[in-house]
Amino acid sequence: MRDLYDRIDLRVTAFLRRWSVPALRVSVGIVFLWFGGLKVFGVTPVTDLVAETVYWFDPDWVVPLLGWAELVVGFGLIFRVALRPVLALFAAQMAGTFLVLVVQPDVAFTEGNPLLLTVEGEFVIKNLVLLSAGMVIGATVRRRSEREPGSSDRAEIDLLGAGA
C-alpha cells in the first residue's frame, strides 16, 4: 500500500511542479485583465475608492490609466511577455493599493481598529496574496540556463512549468 501511495504522490507532485506556476501566472493575469477592463470601460466599483485615495489626481484619467496598466500586466503575465518590467509595474500597482490603509484608514478599518477590516479593507489586504503570487512568478523569470551555476535547489527545478 505504501508503494502505491508513493507512486501516486510522485505523480501528483510532478504534475503540480509542472503546472502550478503557469496556472498561477495565468490566473493572476486573468484577474488583472478583468479588473483593468472594468476600469478602462468605466464600470469598476472602485472608482470612488481610487478617487478618494489619490485625491490629488483627476479620477477621470487616473482610473482608466490604472486600468490600462492592469491590462498590460494581465497580458504580460498570460503571454509571458516582458515579465521583468511587467512584474515591476505589477509591484508598483499593488503597492499603490495599500495607500488606502494610510490615506483612508476610516474607510479600511472599523472604528479605527486595524484588526477590524471593512469590506474595502479586506479588498486591500487580500492584495498580500497577489503580491506573494507575483513574487513566486518573479522567481521563475530566469530560464534554467540563466540561473546561478551549480544551483541544486530542488524547488527551482522547472518552476517555469513549460520547461527551460
N, C-alpha and C positions, 0 to 999 in steps of 0.2 A: 504494500500500500504506500509506503514511504517513497518508493521508486516512482510510482505513478504521480504522486504529489510533486516530486522534484521535476519530473518531465513537464508537467502542466505549468508549474511555477516558472520554469525556464522559458517556455514558450510565451507565457503571458508577459513576463518581464522583458523579453526580447521585443515583443510587439509594442509594449509601452515605450521602451527605449527608442524604437524606430519612429513611432508616430506621435508621442506626447508633445514634443516641442513644436513640430509642424502644426498640430491641432491647436496648440496654444497660440501660436503666431497668427494663424488664420482666424481663430475665434476672436482674438483681441482686434485684429484688423476689421472684422465684421462690425464689432461694437463701435469702432472709430468711424467707419463708413456710415453707419446708421445715425449715430449722434451728430456727426458732421453734416450729413444730408439734412437732418431736421433743422439745423442752424442755417444752412445755406438757403433752404426754401422757406425760412421764416415761420416754421411750425413747431419750434422747440419749446418745451415747457420751462426752460431755464433762462429765457431772455431777461426777465426781471431780476433774477438772482445774479446773472452776469453783469447787468447794467448797474445794479446797486453795489456790486463788489468792486468793479473797476469803473467807478463813477466819473473818473477823470477822462474817460474816453466816451465817444458818442456810440451808444449801443446799436444805432442803425448801421454802422460799419464794422464795429468790433465783433459783434456776434457772428455775422456772416464770415468775417476774416478768420475767426476761430474755427468756424465750420469748414472752411477751405483747408486750414491747417490740419484738421482732423481727417479730412478726406485724403490728403497727401499721406498722412500717417497710415491710414487704413489701406490704401492701395500699395504703399511701400511694404507694409507687413505681409499682406496677402501674396503679392507677387515677388517678394524678396528683392526689392529694388532699392538701392542706395540705403541699405539698412543703417549704416553709421549715422548719416545726417537725419534719417527718419527717426531713429531712436533718440537723437538729441532733441528733435522737435517734440517727440513724444514726452520726454522727460520735462521739457520746459512747459508744455501744456499741462501735464499732470501737476507739476509744482504750482502752477498758477491756480489750479482748482483749490489748493489749500489756503489761498488768500481769504476765502470765505470765513475760515476759522479765526482769522486775525482782524479782518476789516468788519465783519458782521457776526461777532460772537453771539449776539442776541438772536440771530437767525439760525445759528448752528447748534446752540445749546439751550436747553430748557432751564430757565431761572438762573442763567449764568454758570450752571454746573457742567464742567467739561465731561462728566461721566454720563450725563443725561442728554443724549443727542436728539435733535429734532429730525424730521424726515430729511430736511436739507443737510443736516449734519451727517446723517447716515450716508446720504448720497456722496458727500465729500470723503468721508472716512473709508468707504469701500474702495476708493482710489488707491489705498495702500496695496490692495491686492493687484490692481492693474500695474502699479509701479513694480511690484515684485515680478509680475509676469514679464514686464519689459526688461528687467534685469536678467531673467532666465533667457529670454530671446537674445539679449545683448551678449550673453556668454557664448552664443553659437555663431557670432558674426565671422569669426576667423574659421577658414576651412582647415581641415586636419593638416594639410601641408604647410599652413602658415603658423600653426601653433608652436609653442615652445618645444624645441628639440628634446627628446628623451622624456617627455611628459608621459607618466604612466597612470594618471588619474583615471580610474575606470568610469567615473561619471562623465568624463569628457569624450569617451568613445562614442562616436556617431550621434552626438546631440543634435546634429543638423538634420537628422531624420532622413533626408533624401541622399545622404552619403556625401562624402567629401571628394 
